[in-house]
Every structure is written in structure tokens, then in C-alpha cells.
Amino acid sequence: LDAYLAYLQARTLLAGDRVADVQQAIEQLQRAVELDPDFAAGYIGLAEAGMFLAEYDVTQDRQARFEAALTDGLGLVERALSVDPDHGDAYLVRASLRAFTDLAAAEADYRRGLQLSPNSAKGYHGLAVVLYETPARRDEALAMLDRALELDPLQPAYDVTKAVFLLYERGDV
């Protein structure tokens, strides 16, 4: 229960998308996995939070920190999958990490994650971004964004991504 409570506190902090809050969230997530080493969601949260810091905390060694966070994140997700091989969010987070280096592997992970967590708007959004990289699959990417919007119509990022895709592809805002 204490591990779960620490996890919930971390999720609350992560929701604000502020670097200072994410640093506190990492402390809570580390506490969660220390209290329960088999808490897959804690490892997944650590991977996401680490990547957020690497992307948005501006420092001199930003590139090195990003590469380290990517490697660490993949290790954390693998730990989560060793605990729970059917954890949909683990596949979705691994997909978002793999998208930086291997689009085919990222697509496979997004599809597996969406099989296990079919109501993940964030997963459909991520898959759309990966699919958009292949010009012949851009209509499929737009369909994935429409699915994300159906699942979470109040998330503005999905509309923004769709507008950008339409502008780049068709010149149609």
C-alpha cells in the first residue's frame, strides 16, 4: 500500500509537466520500487520521468543526459516487463523510447501495448507519430489521431499534432 501511495503521489506530480515536480516525482517513484521491487508501474513511471527530465531540463550536458536516460529507461521498462509481461503501458513506454532509434520496433511495441491497453489515447498518439514518418502511411496516422481524440477529447496535444500533420502533408490547417 505504501508503494502504491508513493506511486500515486508521483503521478500527481508528473501531471503538471514541471521539471521541479518531476524531480520530486522521481524520488517518490524510487521509494515505490524500493518498497515493492515487483511494482511494474513504478519502473515505468521512472522511465517516463527520466526521459521528461532529459528532454526538458536544460543543462550543458543535455545530449549525454538524454542518451543516458534513454538507456536507463529501456532498462527500467525491461525490468517492468520481467515483473509483468502483459503490462500494456510498459510496451507503450518502450515504444516511445524506441521511436528515437528504431521505428519498426517502436510500431511493434505500440501495437502490442494497444492490444493490452486498448483505451490508451496516448498510445494511439504515439503510434500516429511513428506512422507519420512513412509518407505512404500518413492517412493511417491521421486515423490513429482520430482514435486518440475519441478516447480523450479534452487533450489539446492530439488536435495540435493533427493540425501540424495536415499542414505539413496537405497545407490544410
Phi, psi and chi 1 to 4 in degrees:
 res  aa     phi    psi   chi1   chi2   chi3   chi4
   1 LEU       -  -41.3  179.2   61.4      -      -
   2 ASP   -63.6  -37.5  -72.4  -22.0      -      -
   3 ALA   -64.2  -42.3      -      -      -      -
   4 TYR   -66.2  -40.1 -174.9   65.3      -      -
   5 LEU   -63.9  -40.9  -69.8  174.4      -      -
   6 ALA   -63.1  -39.6      -      -      -      -
   7 TYR   -61.9  -45.5  170.6   77.3      -      -
   8 LEU   -63.1  -38.9  -69.7  178.1      -      -
   9 GLN   -62.9  -40.6  -70.5  171.8  -18.8      -
  10 ALA   -64.0  -44.2      -      -      -      -
  11 ARG   -60.7  -37.8  -64.2  -53.5  -55.2  174.1
  12 THR   -63.6  -43.3  -59.8      -      -      -
  13 LEU   -66.1  -39.1  -70.2  164.1      -      -
  14 LEU   -66.7  -28.6  -70.4  170.9      -      -
  15 ALA   -63.2  -23.6      -      -      -      -
  16 GLY   -80.3  -13.2      -      -      -      -
  17 ASP    55.1   40.0  -72.9  -23.5      -      -
  18 ARG  -115.2  136.4  -69.2  174.6    9.9  129.8
  19 VAL   -56.1  -45.6  169.5      -      -      -
  20 ALA   -61.5  -39.7      -      -      -      -
  21 ASP   -68.9  -37.2  -69.5  -17.3      -      -
  22 VAL   -65.9  -37.5  172.4      -      -      -
  23 GLN   -61.9  -40.3  -70.2  166.8  -23.9      -
  24 GLN   -68.4  -37.1  -70.6  178.6  -23.8      -
  25 ALA   -62.7  -39.0      -      -      -      -
  26 ILE   -61.0  -40.9  -72.5  173.0      -      -
  27 GLU   -60.2  -43.5  -67.7  171.7   12.5      -
  28 GLN   -66.2  -39.6  -69.6  -63.0  -34.7      -
  29 LEU   -67.9  -38.9  -70.0  164.5      -      -
  30 GLN   -62.9  -39.7  -72.0  170.8  -26.3      -
  31 ARG   -62.3  -41.8 -177.7  171.0  176.0  -99.5
  32 ALA   -60.5  -45.5      -      -      -      -
  33 VAL   -76.8  -23.0  -63.7      -      -      -
  34 GLU   -69.4  -41.0  -74.3  171.2    8.7      -
  35 LEU   -70.3  -35.3  -69.5  167.4      -      -
  36 ASP  -138.5   93.0 -177.0   -2.4      -      -
  37 PRO   -62.7  -12.1  -19.6   29.8      -      -
  38 ASP  -103.9   24.4  -69.2  -27.5      -      -
  39 PHE   -94.0   90.9 -171.1   34.4      -      -
  40 ALA   -57.5  -42.1      -      -      -      -
  41 ALA   -61.6  -31.0      -      -      -      -
  42 GLY   -64.5  -42.1      -      -      -      -
  43 TYR   -66.6  -39.5  -65.3  109.2      -      -
  44 ILE   -64.2  -43.7  -64.1  164.2      -      -
  45 GLY   -61.4  -39.6      -      -      -      -
  46 LEU   -62.6  -40.5  -81.6  169.6      -      -
  47 ALA   -63.5  -45.6      -      -      -      -
  48 GLU   -64.1  -45.0  -73.1 -179.4  -63.2      -
  49 ALA   -65.5  -40.2      -      -      -      -
  50 GLY   -62.2  -40.6      -      -      -      -
  51 MET   -68.6  -37.6  -78.6  -55.9  -66.5      -
  52 PHE   -60.1  -47.3 -179.9   90.1      -      -
  53 LEU   -61.6  -42.5  -84.4 -176.3      -      -
  54 ALA   -63.3  -33.0      -      -      -      -
  55 GLU   -82.7  -34.9  -72.7 -174.4   86.4      -
  56 TYR  -114.0  -11.2  -64.7  106.2      -      -
  57 ASP   -89.7  105.6 -170.6   13.5      -      -
  58 VAL   -79.4  117.0 -179.8      -      -      -
  59 THR  -139.6  170.0   60.5      -      -      -
  60 GLN   -64.6  -35.9  -67.1  -68.7  -18.8      -
  61 ASP  -100.0   36.2   60.0  -17.3      -      -
  62 ARG   -58.3  -45.0 -172.7  173.6 -176.9 -166.9
  63 GLN   -63.2  -44.8 -177.2   63.7   34.0      -
  64 ALA   -64.1  -40.2      -      -      -      -
  65 ARG   -66.2  -36.6  -72.3 -178.5   56.3 -132.5
  66 PHE   -63.6  -48.0  179.6   83.4      -      -
  67 GLU   -62.4  -40.1  -68.8  168.7    7.7      -
  68 ALA   -65.7  -41.5      -      -      -      -
  69 ALA   -64.9  -36.2      -      -      -      -
  70 LEU   -64.3  -47.3 -169.3   58.1      -      -
  71 THR   -63.9  -46.8  -58.7      -      -      -
  72 ASP   -62.6  -42.3  -67.6  -14.4      -      -
  73 GLY   -60.3  -43.8      -      -      -      -
  74 LEU   -62.3  -39.5  -72.7  168.1      -      -
  75 GLY   -64.0  -41.3      -      -      -      -
  76 LEU   -65.3  -40.2  -71.1  163.9      -      -
  77 VAL   -67.4  -38.9  170.3      -      -      -
  78 GLU   -62.2  -38.1  -68.6  -53.9  -38.7      -
  79 ARG   -62.5  -43.4  173.7   71.9  174.9  117.3
  80 ALA   -61.3  -42.8      -      -      -      -
  81 LEU   -69.5  -27.9  -73.7  170.0      -      -
  82 SER   -70.1  -30.6   72.8      -      -      -
  83 VAL   -78.1  -43.8  170.3      -      -      -
  84 ASP  -139.9   92.7 -176.9   -1.9      -      -
  85 PRO   -66.4  -11.2   -4.8   10.0      -      -
  86 ASP  -112.7   30.6  -68.6  -33.4      -      -
  87 HIS   -88.2  105.6 -160.2  -63.7      -      -
  88 GLY   -57.1  -41.5      -      -      -      -
  89 ASP   -64.5  -29.4  -73.7  -16.9      -      -
  90 ALA   -63.6  -43.5      -      -      -      -
  91 TYR   -66.1  -38.3  -73.2   96.8      -      -
  92 LEU   -67.0  -39.8  -64.8  173.6      -      -
  93 VAL   -70.4  -40.7  170.8      -      -      -
  94 ARG   -62.2  -37.7 -174.3  170.0   73.3  177.2
  95 ALA   -61.0  -44.2      -      -      -      -
  96 SER   -64.7  -32.1   69.8      -      -      -
  97 LEU   -74.8  -42.5  -62.0  172.3      -      -
  98 ARG   -67.8  -23.3  -75.5 -178.7  162.7  177.8
  99 ALA   -60.1  -21.2      -      -      -      -
 100 PHE   -74.5  -21.8  -69.4  102.7      -      -
 101 THR  -129.4  -24.7   57.1      -      -      -
 102 ASP  -149.5   95.5 -174.0  -12.4      -      -
 103 LEU   -65.1  -35.6  -68.5  175.9      -      -
 104 ALA   -65.8  -44.3      -      -      -      -
 105 ALA   -66.2  -37.1      -      -      -      -
 106 ALA   -63.3  -44.8      -      -      -      -
 107 GLU   -61.3  -43.7 -180.0 -178.0   -9.2      -
 108 ALA   -60.1  -42.6      -      -      -      -
 109 ASP   -67.6  -40.6  -83.0  -15.0      -      -
 110 TYR   -60.4  -44.9  -86.7  121.9      -      -
 111 ARG   -65.2  -41.2  -66.3 -159.7 -176.2  -85.5
 112 ARG   -65.8  -43.3  177.4   67.9  177.5  138.1
 113 GLY   -61.5  -38.8      -      -      -      -
 114 LEU   -73.8  -26.5  -71.5  168.3      -      -
 115 GLN   -63.2  -42.1  -79.8  179.7  -28.1      -
 116 LEU   -82.7  -28.6  -63.3  167.6      -      -
 117 SER  -131.3   73.6  -60.8      -      -      -
 118 PRO   -69.1   -8.8   23.1  -31.1      -      -
 119 ASN  -104.4   22.1  -67.6  -37.7      -      -
 120 SER   -89.3   98.9  174.1      -      -      -
 121 ALA   -60.9  -39.5      -      -      -      -
 122 LYS   -61.1  -36.5 -170.8  175.3  176.2 -179.0
 123 GLY   -65.6  -42.7      -      -      -      -
 124 TYR   -64.9  -37.6  -76.8  102.4      -      -
 125 HIS   -62.7  -46.9  178.0 -101.8      -      -
 126 GLY   -61.8  -42.9      -      -      -      -
 127 LEU   -62.5  -39.1  178.9   56.3      -      -
 128 ALA   -60.2  -42.3      -      -      -      -
 129 VAL   -63.8  -40.7  171.4      -      -      -
 130 VAL   -67.0  -44.9  167.8      -      -      -
 131 LEU   -64.4  -35.2  -67.2  173.2      -      -
 132 TYR   -61.7  -24.2 -172.1   80.7      -      -
 133 GLU   -65.4  -19.6  -67.7  -61.7  -42.9      -
 134 THR  -103.5  110.8  -55.4      -      -      -
 135 PRO   -52.5  -36.1  -29.5   37.3      -      -
 136 ALA   -70.6  -12.1      -      -      -      -
 137 ARG  -110.8   16.7  -60.2 -178.4   79.5 -172.0
 138 ARG   -69.7  -31.6  -69.1 -169.9  171.1  158.1
 139 ASP   -66.1  -38.8  -74.3  -22.5      -      -
 140 GLU   -63.9  -38.2 -172.9 -179.9   -4.8      -
 141 ALA   -61.9  -42.7      -      -      -      -
 142 LEU   -64.2  -35.9  -68.3  171.1      -      -
 143 ALA   -65.3  -38.1      -      -      -      -
 144 MET   -65.5  -38.2  -66.4  -61.7  117.5      -
 145 LEU   -65.9  -38.6  -78.5  173.6      -      -
 146 ASP   -61.9  -38.8  -72.4  -19.4      -      -
 147 ARG   -65.3  -42.1 -179.8   67.6 -179.2  133.9
 148 ALA   -60.2  -41.7      -      -      -      -
 149 LEU   -66.0  -35.3  -78.5  162.6      -      -
 150 GLU   -63.5  -40.8  -73.4  174.1   17.9      -
 151 LEU   -75.3  -34.9  -67.9  167.9      -      -
 152 ASP  -140.4   77.6 -171.2    1.1      -      -
 153 PRO   -69.5  -12.1   21.9  -29.4      -      -
 154 LEU   -94.1   -2.4  -60.7  178.8      -      -
 155 GLN   -85.6  110.7  173.4   54.6  -96.5      -
 156 PRO   -68.3  -22.8   21.1  -28.7      -      -
 157 ALA   -60.3  -33.1      -      -      -      -
 158 TYR   -70.1  -40.5  -51.8  145.9      -      -
 159 ASP   -64.8  -40.7  -78.4  -40.6      -      -
 160 VAL   -64.0  -46.0  170.1      -      -      -
 161 THR   -60.5  -43.7  -58.7      -      -      -
 162 LYS   -62.5  -42.3 -173.5  172.5 -178.3  177.8
 163 ALA   -62.1  -42.0      -      -      -      -
 164 VAL   -64.4  -45.3  168.4      -      -      -
 165 PHE   -60.2  -44.3  -74.7  179.1      -      -
 166 LEU   -66.4  -38.6  -71.5  171.3      -      -
 167 LEU   -64.8  -47.3  176.7   64.7      -      -
 168 TYR   -67.3  -41.1  -71.3  169.1      -      -
 169 GLU   -80.8  -45.2  177.8   65.0   16.8      -
 170 ARG  -121.4   -5.4  -58.7  177.6 -175.1  162.4
 171 GLY    64.1   31.5      -      -      -      -
 172 ASP  -124.5   90.6  178.4    7.5      -      -
 173 VAL   -69.4      -  177.3      -      -      -
